[in-house]
Each structure stands twice: as structure tokens, then as C-alpha cells.
């Protein structure tokens, strides 16, 4: 009897591996393969007119953080790269925080509507995804440019005398990314709030807790998985964003994605572009590990 059970287990195991084989092949060749090529390129020598020369070199990784003065041959930090890294992380964190700030009440409002109305509200949230990212970005440009809607209204109301320069600034990039990634925050927050037992909220009020305490002690702990999921969905793509910083920043406010494209394009330094890509991947992995570890500690702390 045990032999038959062992044979059945082996057959089931082989069947599972057989079913997983197509997905594993796609994962290796479509994801791991390009990453491995990028990693190899980062340790090669840049070609004279683009591409790489198959000679081992640490120059690309060295140039990610450091630079050598061509006149004095002195070594120093690469201020341009470090400022771009700092701008990317800063704007990504600010985008995540603003998406939480606007997305949380939006998701709460939708979750507290009658069930028949929720689908309509969610449709309005999802509709922007039906439009190309570039078109949505140019729509924001039309709002905040010097002759755009915002400046025109402010001048008409007499609040300002001349247009405010908002376009091609970090503020413009932040506005564009918040607009683009806000639905990615609302969706997981709504999924958590829809399963929320609102009788617990009523119990908090019955125990004489004010709204702030109910929010902090009841609602936030229960919907925290949605907050963490939404933060990951917003932070990761905004850190590597290319289109929105390129259009809203006008090439003056580069982020990591723009810097990588510049190295593979006009810079013709493929190893440096590959090293920057792996660095971006490392930053994303560290951020994900911090999120996961924080969520795990909170689950253990609260049982």
C-alpha cells in the first residue's frame, strides 16, 4: 500500500513540474536571461561607438559613484549621478506618500458606498488605464504649463500677475507621477477596505473613541496590507519612471530611468548603463525587503 502511495506522490510531483515547465522557461529566457546579460555587460569595456568590447573592466561600477577629473586626475564622487539617485528616491517616496494621502480617503469613500454604486466609482478610477501613459502625461502638461489651465484661472482671478513656472521642475514630475500612479494605490486599498468589518468601527465609536483614534487604532491596522501593497505598486514603477520625468522635467530633472537611457543612447556607454540598471534593481530589492520585513514584524507584534 505504501509503495502505491509513494508512486502516486512521485507521479503527482512529476506532473506539477511538467505543468510548471512552460512558465519556468519563460521566466528564465524572458526575465532572468536579459538580467544576466545586463550583469555581464556591466563588467565589460565600453565600445568606441556603442556596444561593448569583451574585456573585463570595473570602470562601469566605479563610475556609478565616483569620477576622475580629466584635468587634474583627481578622484571624487560623481555629483551628477548621486544627485540623480537622490532625486529619484526622493520623488518616488513623495509620490508614494501623496498617493496614500489622496488614495486612502478615495478608497474609503468607495468602500462605504452602497454596493450597487461601487462598481461605477471603481470604473471611474480604472478608466485612466485605458488611455496611453504618454497621452495622460501630456494632459497634465496642458494643465500646468505657463499658458495652461491653472495659470490662466489664477491670472483671471487676480491671484497672480504672471504665470508661475511649474513645468520642467521637480514639482511637475511629482504632480505627473501622482496622477499616473494614484489608481495603483486606490485599488489595493479598496480591496482591503471592502473586506473591512465596519461593525468594528461602530464599536470604536461606542467606546467613546473620536474619529482620529478610530482611524489610527482600528482602520489603519486592519487595512495595512493594502497600504503596503499599494506602496510597493507605486514606489517601484515611480523609481524607474522614464516617460513622466522626460516630458514633465524637460530633460533638466533627470531620474534614474532617464540616466540609463542616456547611457545606452547618446552616451554610448553600455557598461555604465548596465551597471546603473543593476543598481536600480538593487535599490528596488532593498525597498521590497524593508516593506516585507516591516509587514512581517507587525504581523508578529499584533498576532
GITAKA-V241322 format. One record per helix or strand of 2 or more residues. SS is the DSSP state (alpha for helix, beta for strand). FROM is the first residue (numbers start at 1). TO is the last residue. If there is no record, write none. Layout:
ss;from;to
SS;FROM;TO
SS;FROM;TO
This chain:
ss;from;to
alpha;2;41
beta;45;46
beta;52;53
alpha;59;65
beta;66;68
beta;75;77
alpha;79;111
alpha;115;130
alpha;133;144
alpha;149;156
alpha;170;194
alpha;198;206
alpha;211;239
alpha;243;249
alpha;256;264
alpha;270;302
